[in-house]
Amino acid sequence: MANALLPPEERNLTPDQVEALDNRRELGHTLLVIACQFTAIATVLLLWVGQDLTYSPGWAHPMAYYFALAVCIVIGCGVTGLILRRGTPRID
């Protein structure tokens, strides 16, 4: 009998499909870890963004550009990681 705690689409998977599902979820977890690490980096960069935007002349705002890149990485990896991690996790 199928496990009633699993979503209906995951109840009758073959071993190869379960392996692919586990690999997908592991990749999602890895992307979430990367997003969390870049969140810490973006937090530190945020300390310098205001000063950089205030005192740097013209378009020379490297800290603001690094901060924008870090935020894009956080959003991209975070959303992708959440999508890949959807479903019921495997219990060891």
RAUR-V786452 format. One record per pair of residues at least 24 apart in sequence whose C-alpha atoms are under 10 Angstrom apart, sorted by the first residue. I is the first residue (numbers start at 1). J is the second residue. D is the distance in whole Angstrom. If there is no record, write none. Layout:
# RAUR-V786452
I_J_D + I_J_D
This chain:
# RAUR-V786452
5_88_8 + 6_87_8 + 6_88_7 + 6_89_9 + 6_90_10 + 7_87_7 + 7_88_7 + 9_87_10 + 10_87_9 + 10_88_9 + 18_90_10 + 21_84_9 + 21_85_9 + 21_87_10 + 21_89_10 + 21_90_10 + 22_85_9 + 22_89_8 + 22_90_8 + 23_84_10 + 23_85_10 + 24_81_9 + 24_83_10 + 24_84_6 + 24_85_7 + 24_86_10 + 25_81_8 + 25_82_9 + 25_83_9 + 25_84_6 + 25_85_5 + 25_86_8 + 25_87_9 + 25_88_10 + 25_89_8 + 25_90_9 + 26_81_9 + 26_84_8 + 26_85_8 + 26_89_10 + 27_80_10 + 27_81_7 + 27_84_7 + 27_85_8 + 28_77_9 + 28_78_9 + 28_79_9 + 28_80_7 + 28_81_4 + 28_82_6 + 28_83_7 + 28_84_5 + 28_85_5 + 28_86_9 + 29_77_10 + 29_78_9 + 29_80_10 + 29_81_6 + 29_82_8 + 29_84_8 + 29_85_7 + 30_77_9 + 30_78_10 + 30_81_7 + 30_85_10 + 31_73_10 + 31_74_9 + 31_76_9 + 31_77_5 + 31_78_7 + 31_79_9 + 31_80_7 + 31_81_5 + 31_82_8 + 31_84_9 + 31_85_10 + 32_74_9 + 32_75_10 + 32_76_10 + 32_77_6 + 32_78_5 + 32_79_8 + 32_80_8 + 32_81_5 + 32_82_7 + 32_84_10 + 32_85_9 + 33_74_10 + 33_77_9 + 33_78_9 + 33_81_9 + 34_73_9 + 34_74_8 + 34_77_7 + 34_78_8 + 34_81_9 + 35_70_9 + 35_71_9 + 35_72_10 + 35_73_7 + 35_74_4 + 35_75_7 + 35_76_8 + 35_77_5 + 35_78_5 + 35_79_9 + 35_80_10 + 35_81_8 + 36_74_7 + 36_77_9 + 36_78_8 + 37_70_10 + 37_74_8 + 38_67_10 + 38_69_10 + 38_70_6 + 38_71_8 + 38_72_10 + 38_73_7 + 38_74_6 + 38_75_10 + 38_77_9 + 38_78_10 + 39_70_7 + 39_71_7 + 39_73_9 + 39_74_6 + 39_75_9 + 39_78_10 + 40_70_10 + 40_74_10 + 41_66_10 + 41_67_8 + 41_70_7 + 41_71_9 + 41_74_10 + 42_66_8 + 42_67_6 + 42_68_8 + 42_69_9 + 42_70_6 + 42_71_7 + 42_73_10 + 42_74_9 + 43_67_9 + 43_70_9 + 43_71_10 + 45_70_9
